[in-house]
């Protein structure tokens, strides 16, 4: 496949992903969120629906977030490993440059950047929680890792065509635009902002999106971005319950 055709197909995959996300969010809003908000008896717990079953929804979320990029990368071959941030693991060839992607020196440098940026993010969120007196609950590590994989892989997929088109600098930040569009047209995200607990967790996730872009600029390492995301969400806790 030539470069021009591959670039065009990249955008087709992105547009298909956006279309699926918009359709799913609209269906969930109509079937679940809107009836709950319009109920005249909020004290009565609403009956669980198909959309409330984690064993159905969570596999579908991961299939959407990771399955689409995997199909574009492994099946169609229209995405690049470097654009996604799929850093090689610790190359041991003595003839490999110490600064080459996947070398020990490269990994050590990347880990240093991740630690520095993640610590800065942790301090900012902790200060905000302290000033707003937010009640934080402990977060399960497995759920934090699941959400990290979901979001980081999804963001890397949207970022890759932009990086190829505009270069790493501008393209990394442009890669956040599809993410913003996806969130903007999702009515549930606007509801989150009106509820203190869900609003706090949403703003933390927005901050993690910015942190992901900064980590890509410095490391181009998706594996470390996933670990940083999971670790931060785990130690920072959550204000709203998650399933």
N, C-alpha and C positions, 0 to 999 in steps of 0.2 A: 504494500500500500504506500503510495507516494505521500510526501509531507502535507501537501495541500488537502488531499482527501482525508488524511488522518486528523488534521486540525478541524475540518468541517464536521467529521463524525464525532469528535470530542464535544463540540457544542450541541450536537443532536442528543448525545447522552445526557448532557447537563440539562437541556430543556425538557427531556423526558423525565428526569429526576424531579425537576421543579413542578412539572405537571402532576406527577403522582403525589407529591407532597401537598400541593394545593387541593387536589381532589380528596385526599384522605383527611386533611384538616377540616375541609368543608363538611364532609360526611359526619365526622366526629362532633363538630359544633352543632349540627342540626339534630343529630340523634341523641347526644349525651349532654354536652355543655349547656346548650340553650334551655332545654327542659328543666335542668337543675336550677339554673339561675332564675327562671320564671315561676318556680313553684311557689304556691301561697303558704306552704307549711314547711319552712326550712328546718324545723326541729325534727321532722320525720326523716329518717335515712332513706334515701332513694334506693330502689331495687337495682342490684348489679346487672349490668348489661354485658353483651359480648365484648364491648370495648373496655370493660373493666377487668377482664381476665388476663393476668400477666402471662400465663402460659400460651396465650394466643397472640397478644399484642407485642410482647417483647421479641419473640422470634421473628415476627413480621418487621419490626423496627430494624433489627440487625440485618435481616435479609435485604431490606431496602438500603440501609446505610452502607453495608459492606458488600452486599451481593452485586449491586450495580457497578461500583468501581472494579470489583474483581472480574466481572464479565467483560467490562471495557478493556481491562488491562491484560487478563490472561486469555480470554477468548478472542477478542477482536484485535488486541495489540495496539490500541490507539493511544494508550497512556504510557508515560515513561516512568521508570523507577525513580530517577532523580527528581522529576517533577512532583511525584507523590511523596518523596522523602523516604523511600525504602533504602535506607543506608545499609551497605554490606556489613556483616558481622566480623570484626576483628581479623583483617587479613594478616596472614602470617608469612607471606612470601617475602624473604629478605631483600629482594630486589625492588619491592614496592616502596614508593616514596613515603616518608614519614608523615607527610601532609595529605596523602591521597585519601579519598573517601573510604572509610572502613578500616583504616590503619589504627593502631593503638593510640598514637598521638592525636589523631582526629577524634576518636571516641572520648579520650580524656578531656580534650578541649570542649567538645560538645556537652559532656556531663557538667563541666564547670559552668558553662553558660546556663544550662537548665537549672542548676542549683541556685545560681545568683538570681535569675529572673523569677523562679518559683518562690524563693524566699521573700523577694520584694513584693510579689503578689500576695503572699500569705500575710505579710505585715499590713498591707493596705486593707485587706478584708477584715482582719482582726480589729483594726482600729475603727473601721466603720461599724462592725457589730457592737463594739464597746460603746461607741457614741450613741447608737440607736437603741441600745439595751435589748437587742434581739435575742430571743430564746432559741438556742441551738441544740439540736438533737444529734446523737451519734449517728454516723453514716456507716453502713455495712461496706466492707472493702470490696466484696464481689459485685455489689451494685455500682459502686464507684468505678470499678474497672469496666463494667458493662457500658456505662454511660460514656466513659472515656473513649472506648473503642468506637461506639456509635458516632460520637461527635467528631473526633479527630480524623477518622477515616472519611467521614462525610465531607468535612471541611477540606481535607487534602484533595478529594476528588473535584470539588468546585475550584480549588486554587490552581490545579495543574494546567488547565488550558490557558488561564490568565498569565501564568508564569511563562509559558511557552510563547505567548503572543506579545506580552509587554516586557518580559524580562523579570528577574527575581525581585527587584526592588519594587517597582510599581505594580507588577503582577501579583505579588503576595497580598498587597492591600486591596487590589481590585478583586481578588478571590473572595473577599468578604461580602461583596455586593450580592451575589446569589443567595448567600446565607441570610443577609438582611431582608431581601425580597421574600424569601421563604417564610421568615418570621413575621414580616409586616402584614402579609395577607392571611396569617393564621389568627383567627379571632381569639383562640385560647391564650395566645401570648398577651393580648390586650387585657384579658381577664386577669392574668397573672399579675400585671402591674397594679391592679386595683386591690389586690390582697397582699397584706404585709409579708406573710411567710413565703408565699409563692413568688412574690416580687423580689424578695431578697435572693432567692435561689436563681431566679432568672437573670438578675444583674450579675451574680457570680458567674453564671454561664456565659454571659456577654463578655465579661472580663477575660474569661478563659479563651474566648475566640480571639480577642486581641493578643493575649499571651501566646496563643498558637501561631499567629502570624509572626510575632517577634522571634519565637523559637525557630521557625522555619528560616527566617532571614539569617539567623546566626548559625544554625546547625544543619538544616535540610535533613532532619532525622525524625521520622514519624514515630519510631519506636520510643524514643525518649519523650516525645510530646505526649504519647499515650500514658506513659508512666507518670509524667509530671501531672497530667490532668487527674488521673486516678488518685494519686497521692494527695494532691491539694483538696479535692472534693472529700476525700476520706477524713483528713485532719481538720478541715474547716467545718465539717458537719453540714446539716441541712435544717432549714426552718420548717419545711413542709414534708409530709410523709410521702415516700415513694415506694413503688412496688416492683 
